[in-house]
Amino acid sequence: MFNKKLGIVDLSRKKISIQQTPDSLKRLFLGGRGLNSYYLYKMIKPDVDPLSPANVLIFGTGLLTGTLIPNSSRFNVSAKSPETGILGDANCGGYFAAELRYAGFDRLIILGKAKTPSYLYVSNGNIEIKNGKEYWGMDTTEVQQSLRRDLGQVEAAVCGIAGENLVRFACVRTGVKNAAGRCGLGAVMGSKNLKAVVARGTQGIKVAHPEKMLETVEQLKEYIMSSKISSILGSVGTPLLYEVSNTLGAIRTKNSQLNAWSDSLNANVVETFVEKMISCSSCIIHCRHRNKLGGEGPEYTALGLLGANLGIEDTAHVIKLNNICNELGLDISSSSTILAWMIELYEKGIINRKVTEEELRFGDFELIKNLLYKISRREGFGDILAESTRNARRFGKKSEEYLIAVKGLPQSDPHDCRYIKAFALGIATASRGADHLRSRPTLEIFMHIPKEVKEKIYGKGVNNDPTSYEAKEKSVYFSDNIFAVIDSLGVCKFICHGFNSPHFIDYKWMKKLIHCTLGWRFKEKDLQDVGKRIIDVERMFNNREGISRKQDTLPKRYFDDPMPLKIAKGHHIDRKEFDTLLSRYYKLRGWDNNGQVRKVRIKELEKALA
């Protein structure tokens, strides 16, 4: 059957409730990120400690996850973030999400805390809380291998050693590389004594119009693969972006003191370390690398942040650090940003060896490697690093001036946003903090795309110059909305309209795919409204936690320090221009000028959700 169940698990009371999600809610939020955000808003009270049993942890598949639709492999993990104290949410691919649906469930809501290390076993409509003591202390690969040895060909989402030790940027991992990386949700698993969620199912997914689904899927595959970007991603993956950014001079380097780095991290060099390209469930792009050093990756993010941002040139060293983060269950973006921040603080004399226990240097592979292990175990200086951006309180106001983060979340994107103004607005306003996957209008980079094409996507008045502030609120607004919808459908952003290409899955395709799967008829405007609704509910959650205009800002360096190198030389963010841009964005969203969702909208949504 298509209508999969909602499992509510109270670990403290060892109580399991199995329900159905009302169709009315699915029509409002679809699934995945959308429904997860709804449940967080409904179930979490303000000021809850993210590492307490009162936090709520949700694993939610997309509305279309696990079907024949290309790249429909995604799920979202959500909770109040222990890293930021606001909405925490991370999107992930692999094979786990499809398996969870085949096991009969769309979503698991996990409450409380188990008395002893445990895991959940989900199979064909049933959920069990199992003893996980023997798996505690295992890294993310070892625990998955052990679970398969003991339970058969299962798929699992797990926390690593970092999650067990409540590192505030611990991730949730599935497979060899796939990670729900952002916001410290692995630490939430650890705080609940939950080592893994394991799924095994044989139920399949029954769709409303099978023949129409087959026909539409074949058309969509042909459409996606006709784009040049599809074959490039399938050949070299996301490392192709490194050279583009580096040529501009838009790569965060040595904690954004510089903005360009070595060609040793270009895609053609990375390619020499690649064993083969692989994919997630149902994927037709195959953008993932299996590397020759015992892992998967690196993605563009790892190249930029474990390489340039830490001053490391050796390609093999960057790949090894990538693999270590994956094994330990550490978010690469936060790990590298916090380490680069600390190295600069050490260089500037704001911290010293009494704190760090040793000299900190950019480019020191052995130092970085050892610190990653110390972070995961909270040993020595690693215990301090594990607190992430909260160290701004420890080291004082001056230290915060060098922190590349927004709302307490280290910037995920290797791009230096001082050059690309829409990217800057996107990370300033994103619901989980400084994160590009919420709203990054990638087409801003491609100046060769005709203005009329961009206007058709983003709206009238957009400017082809990425350094202009003119109408950038429109490109961010569009991207906010459509990315919220694609996350809620459970489809990869790589084939979403406007992410890597002016083509791919737009609202027209979405309504076709939903009709084939469920038989529901949506208009394009209905889907646009779903995106707006999700963004507003996420903002309502954050407003309730104290987020307003004051927090929708950027790192001090982005305002005050012009970029020193290459094409981007001299660029920075003008405070007055940015402030005006932010006001225009709020107006477009319908929020007040302090970044608050208006009371009339809150009443409208809460009435609809009652």
C-alpha positions as CSV (number, residue, x, y, z in Angstrom):
1,M,0.0,0.0,0.0
2,F,1.1,3.6,-0.6
3,N,-0.2,4.9,2.7
4,K,2.7,4.1,5.0
5,K,2.5,4.5,8.8
6,L,3.8,6.9,11.4
7,G,5.6,5.3,14.3
8,I,5.9,7.1,17.6
9,V,8.5,5.6,19.9
10,D,8.9,6.6,23.6
11,L,12.3,5.3,24.6
12,S,11.8,6.2,28.2
13,R,8.6,4.3,28.7
14,K,9.4,1.6,26.0
15,K,6.1,2.4,24.4
16,I,5.4,2.3,20.7
17,S,2.4,3.7,19.0
18,I,1.6,3.2,15.3
19,Q,-0.7,5.7,13.5
20,Q,-1.6,7.0,10.1
21,T,-0.7,10.5,9.0
22,P,-3.8,12.3,7.9
23,D,-4.0,13.0,4.1
24,S,-4.9,16.6,5.1
25,L,-1.5,17.1,6.6
26,K,0.2,15.5,3.7
27,R,-1.5,17.9,1.3
28,L,-0.3,20.8,3.4
29,F,3.4,19.6,3.9
30,L,3.8,16.6,1.6
31,G,6.4,14.7,3.7
32,G,10.1,14.7,4.5
33,R,11.3,18.1,5.6
34,G,7.8,19.6,5.5
35,L,6.1,17.2,7.9
36,N,9.2,17.0,10.1
37,S,9.1,20.8,10.5
38,Y,5.4,20.7,11.3
39,Y,5.9,18.0,14.0
40,L,8.8,19.9,15.6
41,Y,6.7,23.1,15.8
42,K,3.8,21.2,17.3
43,M,5.7,18.9,19.7
44,I,8.7,20.9,21.1
45,K,8.2,23.6,23.7
46,P,10.5,26.7,23.7
47,D,13.7,26.6,25.7
48,V,13.9,22.7,25.7
49,D,17.5,21.6,26.1
50,P,18.4,19.8,22.8
51,L,20.4,17.1,24.6
52,S,17.6,16.4,27.1
53,P,15.0,13.6,26.8
54,A,12.4,16.3,26.1
55,N,13.8,16.9,22.6
56,V,12.0,15.2,19.7
57,L,14.0,13.3,17.0
58,I,12.3,12.6,13.7
59,F,13.2,10.4,10.7
60,G,10.9,11.4,7.9
61,T,10.9,10.1,4.3
62,G,9.7,12.2,1.4
63,L,6.2,11.8,-0.2
64,L,7.8,10.1,-3.3
65,T,10.7,8.4,-1.6
66,G,11.3,4.8,-2.7
67,T,9.2,5.0,-5.9
68,L,10.5,4.5,-9.4
69,I,11.0,8.3,-9.7
70,P,14.6,9.1,-10.4
71,N,16.7,10.1,-7.4
72,S,13.8,9.6,-4.9
73,S,16.1,8.3,-2.2
74,R,16.0,11.2,0.4
75,F,14.9,11.5,4.0
76,N,15.2,14.2,6.6
77,V,16.4,13.9,10.2
78,S,15.1,16.7,12.5
79,A,15.2,17.8,16.1
80,K,16.0,21.0,18.0
81,S,19.7,21.4,17.2
82,P,22.3,20.9,20.0
83,E,24.7,23.0,17.9
84,T,22.5,26.1,17.4
85,G,19.6,25.8,19.8
86,I,17.1,26.4,17.0
87,L,15.5,24.3,14.3
88,G,17.8,21.4,13.4
89,D,17.3,19.5,10.2
90,A,19.4,17.5,7.8
91,N,18.7,15.9,4.4
92,C,20.3,12.6,3.4
93,G,20.3,10.0,0.5
94,G,21.5,6.4,0.3
95,Y,19.3,3.4,0.6
96,F,17.9,3.7,4.2
97,A,14.9,5.9,3.3
98,A,13.5,3.6,0.6
99,E,14.0,0.6,3.0
100,L,12.1,2.3,5.7
101,R,9.2,2.8,3.4
102,Y,9.4,-0.8,2.2
103,A,9.2,-1.7,5.9
104,G,5.9,0.1,6.1
105,F,6.8,3.5,7.6
106,D,7.0,7.1,6.3
107,R,8.1,8.6,9.6
108,L,9.4,7.8,13.0
109,I,9.0,10.2,15.9
110,I,11.3,9.3,18.8
111,L,10.7,10.6,22.3
112,G,12.5,10.3,25.6
113,K,15.7,8.4,26.4
114,A,16.5,4.7,26.6
115,K,18.0,3.6,30.0
116,T,20.7,1.7,28.2
117,P,22.2,1.7,24.6
118,S,19.5,0.7,22.2
119,Y,18.5,0.6,18.5
120,L,15.2,0.5,16.7
121,Y,14.4,-2.4,14.4
122,V,11.7,-1.6,11.8
123,S,10.3,-4.4,9.6
124,N,7.1,-4.9,7.7
125,G,4.8,-2.8,9.9
126,N,6.5,-3.6,13.2
127,I,8.9,-1.6,15.4
128,E,11.0,-3.1,18.2
129,I,13.3,-1.4,20.7
130,K,16.4,-3.7,20.9
131,N,19.5,-3.9,23.1
132,G,22.3,-2.0,21.4
133,K,25.0,-2.4,24.1
134,E,27.3,-4.5,21.9
135,Y,27.3,-1.9,19.2
136,W,28.1,1.1,21.4
137,G,31.6,2.4,20.8
138,M,31.7,1.3,17.1
139,D,32.4,3.7,14.3
140,T,29.8,4.3,11.6
141,T,31.0,1.6,9.2
142,E,31.7,-1.0,11.8
143,V,28.2,-0.7,13.4
144,Q,26.5,-1.0,10.0
145,Q,28.6,-4.1,9.1
146,S,27.8,-5.6,12.5
147,L,24.1,-5.0,12.2
148,R,24.1,-6.7,8.7
149,R,26.1,-9.6,10.2
150,D,23.5,-10.1,12.9
151,L,20.2,-9.1,11.1
152,G,20.8,-9.8,7.4
153,Q,20.6,-7.3,4.5
154,V,19.3,-4.4,6.5
155,E,19.8,-0.6,6.0
156,A,20.6,1.6,9.0
157,A,20.9,5.2,10.0
158,V,23.5,5.4,12.8
159,C,25.5,7.7,15.0
160,G,29.2,7.3,15.4
161,I,31.6,7.7,18.3
162,A,31.1,11.5,18.1
163,G,27.3,11.2,18.5
164,E,27.8,8.9,21.5
165,N,30.0,11.5,23.1
166,L,27.5,14.3,22.4
167,V,29.7,16.3,20.1
168,R,27.5,19.2,19.1
169,F,28.2,18.7,15.4
170,A,27.9,14.9,15.2
171,C,26.1,13.6,12.2
172,V,23.7,10.8,11.4
173,R,25.2,8.4,8.8
174,T,23.9,5.7,6.5
175,G,25.9,3.6,4.0
176,V,29.6,4.4,3.4
177,K,29.3,8.2,2.9
178,N,25.7,9.5,3.1
179,A,25.3,11.7,6.1
180,A,22.5,13.9,7.5
181,G,25.4,16.1,8.4
182,R,24.1,19.4,9.7
183,C,22.9,20.6,13.1
184,G,24.3,17.9,15.4
185,L,21.5,15.3,15.1
186,G,24.0,12.5,15.8
187,A,24.4,14.0,19.2
188,V,20.6,13.9,19.7
189,M,20.7,10.2,18.9
190,G,23.6,9.8,21.4
191,S,21.7,11.8,24.1
192,K,18.8,9.3,23.7
193,N,21.1,6.2,23.9
194,L,20.0,5.4,20.4
195,K,22.8,3.9,18.3
196,A,20.8,3.1,15.2
197,V,17.5,2.9,13.4
198,V,17.5,-0.3,11.3
199,A,15.1,-1.0,8.5
200,R,14.2,-4.1,6.5
201,G,11.1,-4.4,4.4
202,T,9.4,-6.3,1.6
203,Q,6.1,-4.4,1.3
204,G,6.9,-2.2,-1.7
205,I,5.0,0.9,-2.7
206,K,1.7,0.7,-4.6
207,V,1.0,3.7,-6.7
208,A,-2.3,5.2,-8.1
209,H,-1.5,5.1,-11.8
210,P,1.2,2.4,-12.5
211,E,1.2,2.7,-16.3
212,K,1.2,6.5,-16.3
213,M,4.0,6.4,-13.7
214,L,6.2,4.2,-16.0
215,E,5.5,6.5,-18.9
216,T,6.2,9.7,-17.0
217,V,9.4,8.3,-15.3
218,E,10.8,7.3,-18.7
219,Q,10.1,10.8,-20.0
220,L,11.7,12.4,-17.0
221,K,14.9,10.2,-17.2
222,E,15.3,11.2,-20.8
223,Y,14.8,14.9,-19.9
224,I,17.3,14.8,-17.1
225,M,20.0,12.9,-19.0
226,S,19.7,15.3,-22.0
227,S,21.3,18.0,-19.8
228,K,25.1,18.4,-20.0
229,I,25.4,18.9,-16.2
230,S,24.0,15.3,-15.7
231,S,26.8,13.7,-17.6
232,I,29.4,15.9,-16.0
233,L,28.2,15.1,-12.5
234,G,28.1,11.4,-13.4
235,S,31.7,11.7,-14.5
236,V,33.5,13.8,-11.9
237,G,30.8,14.6,-9.3
238,T,30.7,17.8,-7.3
239,P,34.5,18.4,-7.3
240,L,33.8,20.1,-10.7
241,L,32.7,23.2,-8.6
242,Y,36.0,23.6,-6.9
243,E,37.8,24.9,-10.0
244,V,35.0,27.2,-11.0
245,S,35.0,28.8,-7.5
246,N,38.7,28.9,-7.3
247,T,39.0,30.7,-10.6
248,L,36.7,33.4,-9.4
249,G,38.5,33.6,-6.1
250,A,35.4,32.5,-4.1
251,I,36.9,29.7,-2.1
252,R,37.0,30.0,1.7
253,T,40.7,29.7,2.5
254,K,42.4,29.7,5.9
255,N,39.2,30.8,7.7
256,S,38.4,33.2,4.9
257,Q,41.5,35.2,5.4
258,L,42.2,34.3,1.7
259,N,39.8,33.4,-1.1
260,A,41.7,31.1,-3.4
261,W,43.8,28.0,-3.0
262,S,45.8,25.3,-4.8
263,D,44.9,23.6,-8.1
264,S,45.9,20.3,-6.4
265,L,42.2,19.9,-5.4
266,N,40.8,20.3,-8.9
267,A,38.5,17.5,-10.2
268,N,41.0,16.1,-12.6
269,V,43.5,15.5,-9.7
270,V,40.7,14.1,-7.4
271,E,39.8,11.7,-10.3
272,T,43.2,9.9,-9.9
273,F,42.0,8.8,-6.4
274,V,38.6,7.5,-7.6
275,E,37.9,3.8,-7.8
276,K,34.5,4.2,-9.4
277,M,31.3,6.4,-9.4
278,I,28.4,5.1,-7.5
279,S,24.8,6.2,-6.6
280,C,22.0,6.4,-4.1
281,S,18.8,4.4,-4.4
282,S,17.0,5.1,-7.7
283,C,19.6,7.6,-8.8
284,I,20.4,8.0,-12.5
285,I,23.2,10.6,-12.0
286,H,25.8,8.6,-10.1
287,C,27.7,11.6,-8.6
288,R,29.4,9.8,-5.7
289,H,33.0,8.7,-5.6
290,R,34.3,5.5,-4.1
291,N,37.9,6.5,-3.3
292,K,41.0,4.3,-3.3
293,L,41.8,5.3,0.3
294,G,39.0,3.3,1.9
295,G,35.9,5.5,1.8
296,E,33.5,7.5,-0.4
297,G,34.0,11.1,-1.5
298,P,35.3,13.7,-1.4
299,E,32.5,16.1,-2.3
300,Y,33.2,19.7,-3.3
301,T,32.4,20.7,0.3
302,A,35.2,18.4,1.7
303,L,37.7,19.7,-0.9
304,G,37.0,23.3,0.0
305,L,36.7,23.0,3.7
306,L,39.1,20.2,4.7
307,G,41.5,21.5,2.0
308,A,41.6,25.2,1.3
309,N,39.9,26.3,4.6
310,L,42.5,24.3,6.6
311,G,45.4,25.2,4.3
312,I,46.0,21.6,3.2
313,E,47.1,21.1,-0.4
314,D,47.8,17.3,-0.6
315,T,44.8,15.7,-2.2
316,A,45.4,12.4,-0.5
317,H,45.4,14.1,2.9
318,V,42.1,15.8,2.2
319,I,40.5,12.5,1.2
320,K,41.9,10.8,4.3
321,L,40.4,13.6,6.5
322,N,37.1,13.2,4.6
323,N,37.1,9.4,5.4
324,I,37.9,10.0,9.1
325,C,35.0,12.5,9.5
326,N,32.7,9.9,8.0
327,E,33.9,7.1,10.2
328,L,33.7,9.1,13.4
329,G,30.3,10.6,12.5
330,L,31.4,14.2,12.3
331,D,29.9,16.9,10.2
332,I,32.6,18.0,7.7
333,S,31.4,21.6,7.4
334,S,31.3,22.2,11.1
335,S,34.5,20.3,11.9
336,S,36.6,22.2,9.4
337,T,35.1,25.6,10.1
338,I,35.6,25.3,13.9
339,L,39.2,24.0,13.4
340,A,40.1,26.9,11.0
341,W,38.5,29.4,13.5
342,M,40.6,28.0,16.3
343,I,43.8,28.1,14.3
344,E,43.3,31.7,13.4
345,L,42.5,32.6,17.1
346,Y,45.8,30.9,18.0
347,E,47.7,32.8,15.4
348,K,46.2,36.1,16.7
349,G,47.0,35.3,20.3
350,I,43.4,35.1,21.4
351,I,44.0,31.6,22.6
352,N,47.3,29.9,23.6
353,R,48.8,26.5,24.4
354,K,47.2,26.6,27.9
355,V,44.0,26.0,26.0
356,T,45.1,24.1,22.9
357,E,47.8,21.9,24.5
358,E,49.9,22.3,21.3
359,E,50.7,24.7,18.6
360,L,48.0,25.2,16.0
361,R,49.0,25.6,12.3
362,F,47.2,25.8,9.0
363,G,48.3,23.0,6.6
364,D,49.3,20.5,9.4
365,F,47.6,17.3,8.3
366,E,48.8,15.2,11.4
367,L,47.5,18.0,13.8
368,I,44.1,18.1,12.1
369,K,43.8,14.3,12.0
370,N,44.6,14.0,15.7
371,L,42.2,16.8,16.6
372,L,39.3,15.1,14.8
373,Y,39.9,11.9,16.9
374,K,40.1,14.1,20.1
375,I,36.9,15.9,19.2
376,S,35.0,12.6,18.7
377,R,36.1,11.3,22.1
378,R,36.0,14.7,23.8
379,E,39.6,14.4,24.9
380,G,41.6,17.4,26.0
381,F,41.3,20.3,23.6
382,G,38.9,18.2,21.6
383,D,36.4,18.5,24.5
384,I,36.4,22.3,23.9
385,L,36.2,22.0,20.1
386,A,33.3,19.6,20.5
387,E,31.2,22.6,21.8
388,S,31.4,24.2,18.3
389,T,30.3,27.9,18.0
390,R,29.4,28.0,21.7
391,N,33.1,28.7,22.3
392,A,32.5,32.3,21.3
393,R,31.1,32.7,24.9
394,R,34.2,31.0,26.3
395,F,36.8,33.0,24.4
396,G,35.0,36.4,24.3
397,K,33.6,38.9,21.9
398,K,36.9,39.4,20.0
399,S,36.9,35.7,19.1
400,E,33.5,35.9,17.5
401,E,34.7,38.4,14.9
402,Y,36.6,35.6,13.2
403,L,33.9,33.0,13.3
404,I,32.4,32.1,10.0
405,A,28.9,31.1,11.1
406,V,25.3,32.4,11.2
407,K,22.9,31.7,14.1
408,G,25.5,29.4,15.7
409,L,25.8,27.1,12.6
410,P,29.2,27.1,10.9
411,Q,28.9,27.9,7.1
412,S,28.4,24.7,5.1
413,D,29.4,26.1,1.7
414,P,33.0,26.4,0.7
415,H,32.0,29.5,-1.3
416,D,33.1,32.8,0.0
417,C,29.8,34.8,-0.2
418,R,31.4,38.2,-0.3
419,Y,31.4,38.0,-4.1
420,I,28.0,36.4,-4.7
421,K,25.4,38.5,-3.0
422,A,22.4,36.2,-3.4
423,F,24.5,33.5,-1.6
424,A,25.1,35.9,1.2
425,L,21.4,36.6,1.7
426,G,20.7,32.9,1.5
427,I,23.0,31.9,4.3
428,A,21.9,34.9,6.4
429,T,18.2,33.9,6.3
430,A,18.3,30.1,6.0
431,S,16.2,28.4,8.7
432,R,19.0,26.2,10.2
433,G,21.8,28.8,10.0
434,A,24.7,29.4,7.6
435,D,23.7,26.7,5.1
436,H,23.6,26.8,1.3
437,L,21.3,23.8,0.7
438,R,18.3,25.7,2.0
439,S,18.3,28.5,-0.6
440,R,21.4,28.7,-2.7
441,P,20.5,30.1,-6.2
442,T,23.3,28.3,-8.0
443,L,22.4,29.9,-11.3
444,E,23.8,33.2,-9.9
445,I,27.2,31.9,-10.8
446,F,26.4,31.2,-14.4
447,M,26.6,34.7,-16.0
448,H,26.3,33.2,-19.5
449,I,22.6,32.2,-18.9
450,P,20.5,34.9,-20.6
451,K,18.7,37.4,-18.4
452,E,15.3,36.4,-19.9
453,V,15.9,32.8,-18.8
454,K,16.8,33.9,-15.2
455,E,13.7,36.2,-15.2
456,K,11.5,33.3,-16.2
457,I,12.8,31.4,-13.1
458,Y,13.2,34.0,-10.5
459,G,11.0,36.9,-11.7
460,K,11.2,40.2,-13.4
461,G,14.1,42.5,-12.6
462,V,16.7,40.0,-11.6
463,N,20.3,41.1,-12.4
464,N,22.8,38.9,-14.2
465,D,25.7,40.4,-12.2
466,P,26.3,38.2,-9.1
467,T,28.0,41.1,-7.3
468,S,24.9,43.3,-7.6
469,Y,22.4,43.6,-4.7
470,E,19.5,44.3,-7.2
471,A,16.6,41.9,-6.8
472,K,18.6,39.2,-5.2
473,E,15.8,38.7,-2.7
474,K,13.8,37.2,-5.7
475,S,16.3,34.5,-6.5
476,V,16.6,33.5,-2.8
477,Y,12.8,33.6,-2.3
478,F,12.3,31.3,-5.3
479,S,15.0,28.9,-4.2
480,D,13.8,28.8,-0.6
481,N,10.4,27.7,-1.7
482,I,11.2,25.1,-4.4
483,F,14.0,23.5,-2.3
484,A,11.6,23.1,0.6
485,V,9.2,21.3,-1.7
486,I,11.8,19.0,-3.3
487,D,13.0,18.1,0.2
488,S,9.5,17.2,1.2
489,L,9.0,15.0,-1.9
490,G,12.2,13.1,-1.0
491,V,13.9,13.9,-4.4
492,C,17.5,14.9,-4.7
493,K,18.2,18.6,-5.3
494,F,20.7,17.8,-8.0
495,I,17.7,17.3,-10.3
496,C,15.7,20.2,-9.0
497,H,14.9,23.2,-11.2
498,G,17.3,26.0,-10.5
499,F,19.8,24.1,-8.3
500,N,22.4,23.1,-10.9
501,S,20.5,23.8,-14.1
502,P,17.7,26.1,-15.4
503,H,15.9,22.8,-16.4
504,F,15.1,19.7,-14.4
505,I,12.2,19.0,-12.0
506,D,10.0,22.1,-11.7
507,Y,6.5,22.5,-10.3
508,K,5.0,21.2,-13.5
509,W,7.0,18.0,-13.2
510,M,6.2,17.8,-9.5
511,K,2.4,17.9,-10.0
512,K,2.7,15.1,-12.6
513,L,4.7,12.9,-10.4
514,I,2.4,13.4,-7.4
515,H,-0.6,12.6,-9.6
516,C,1.0,9.4,-10.9
517,T,1.9,8.3,-7.3
518,L,-1.1,9.3,-5.3
519,G,-3.8,10.3,-7.8
520,W,-3.9,13.8,-6.2
521,R,-4.2,16.8,-8.4
522,F,-2.1,19.8,-7.4
523,K,-1.9,23.1,-9.2
524,E,1.6,24.8,-9.5
525,K,0.4,27.5,-7.1
526,D,-0.6,24.8,-4.6
527,L,3.0,23.5,-4.6
528,Q,4.4,27.0,-4.3
529,D,2.1,27.5,-1.3
530,V,3.5,24.3,0.2
531,G,7.0,25.7,0.0
532,K,5.9,29.0,1.6
533,R,4.0,27.2,4.3
534,I,7.1,25.1,5.2
535,I,9.4,28.2,5.3
536,D,6.9,30.1,7.5
537,V,6.5,27.2,10.0
538,E,10.3,26.8,10.3
539,R,10.5,30.6,10.9
540,M,7.7,30.4,13.5
541,F,9.8,27.7,15.3
542,N,12.9,29.9,15.2
543,N,11.0,33.1,16.2
544,R,9.7,31.2,19.2
545,E,13.4,30.4,20.1
546,G,14.3,34.1,19.9
547,I,15.4,34.5,16.3
548,S,14.7,37.8,14.6
549,R,16.3,40.3,12.2
550,K,19.3,40.7,14.5
551,Q,20.4,37.1,13.8
552,D,19.8,37.3,10.0
553,T,23.3,38.6,9.5
554,L,26.7,37.5,8.3
555,P,30.2,37.0,9.7
556,K,31.9,40.3,10.5
557,R,34.7,39.4,8.1
558,Y,32.2,39.4,5.2
559,F,31.3,43.0,5.9
560,D,34.7,44.5,6.9
561,D,37.4,42.6,5.0
562,P,37.5,42.9,1.2
563,M,38.5,39.8,-0.7
564,P,42.2,39.9,-1.5
565,L,42.7,37.7,-4.6
566,K,41.7,37.0,-8.2
567,I,38.5,38.2,-10.0
568,A,36.7,38.7,-6.7
569,K,39.4,41.0,-5.3
570,G,38.0,44.0,-3.4
571,H,34.5,42.6,-3.0
572,H,32.8,42.6,0.4
573,I,29.2,42.9,1.7
574,D,28.1,46.5,2.2
575,R,26.1,46.8,5.4
576,K,23.7,49.4,4.2
577,E,23.0,47.5,0.9
578,F,22.6,44.3,2.7
579,D,20.2,45.8,5.3
580,T,18.0,47.1,2.4
581,L,18.2,43.7,0.7
582,L,17.1,42.0,3.9
583,S,14.1,44.3,4.2
584,R,13.0,43.5,0.6
585,Y,13.3,39.8,1.3
586,Y,11.1,40.1,4.4
587,K,8.5,42.0,2.4
588,L,8.5,39.3,-0.2
589,R,8.1,36.6,2.4
590,G,5.3,38.6,4.1
591,W,7.2,38.8,7.4
592,D,7.4,42.1,9.4
593,N,10.5,44.2,9.3
594,N,12.0,42.5,12.4
595,G,11.8,39.1,10.6
596,Q,8.8,37.9,12.5
597,V,6.0,35.9,10.9
598,R,3.0,38.1,11.2
599,K,0.3,37.2,13.8
600,V,-2.4,36.9,11.1
601,R,-0.3,34.3,9.3
602,I,0.4,32.4,12.5
603,K,-3.3,32.3,13.2
604,E,-4.1,31.2,9.7
605,L,-1.5,28.4,9.8
606,E,-2.4,27.2,13.3
607,K,-6.0,27.0,12.3
608,A,-5.2,25.0,9.3
609,L,-3.0,22.7,11.4
610,A,-5.5,22.2,14.2
